[in-house]
Amino acid sequence: MWKVGDTGWHNDKTHPMLAKYLDKLTAGKEKQKILLPLCGKTVDMKWLSDLGHTVVGVEFVKQAVEEFFQEQDIQYTVKDVEAVKGKVYKSQDGKIRLYLCDLYELNSSTEGQFDVVWDRGSLVAINVQDRTRYADHMMSLMKQDGRYLLDTFEYDTSKYEGPPTSVPDDVIHTLYGEKCQIERLEKFDCIIEWMKINWHIEHFYEKVDFITFK
């Protein structure tokens, strides 16, 4: 999809839910270490770095990683990382590190654990059968006092099956509820006419959850 420019999920502006809840997500703290799984080339990374945070992204599409640095005019180096069976692209100041590898290859022995996870376009992108593995992996990368902002969608899957995938509330609680507190921050219908015509759905709910360990 990247090669043919089919990147409808990419937003050229900072995600409004990240901007709205940043203080809650960072607990008002400076210099947080923030993970963005399946980061693509989101401008959220530059925005967070400019605020003084350290940003670590994981992506498996080389084009997305390189376009991020090029489009944001950030000088970078590239280094092979045997531990993740891939490479790390690092800004000159070291505040942005993007790993080009399988998401599950990045673990706490490589980057330690994170203060914050910003999950937009990641859980909703993976295969349904991989969700448990994914959630367990994300939780393994969080510090005990870490904070996780999860942005998902929900719609009638009898009419459309994705992408992005629909993540019902009961699935979120099954994935995270045993170990974590889940606080619903937002749920709103963000459907547009294009979705009604092409996906034949009446509602497309965006949901934002704030997740912390119990």
Secondary structure, 3 states (H helix, E strand, C coil): CCCCCCCCCCCCCCCHHHHHHHHHHHCCCCCCEEEEECCCCCCHHHHHHHCCCEEEEEECCHHHHHHHHHHCCCCEEEEEEHHHCEEEEEECCCCEEEEECCHHHCCHHHHCCEEEEEEECCCCCCCHHHHHHHHHHHHHCEEEEEEEEEEEEECCCCCCCCCCCCCCHHHHHHHHCCCEEEEEEEEEECCCHHHHHHHCCCCCEEEEEEEEEC
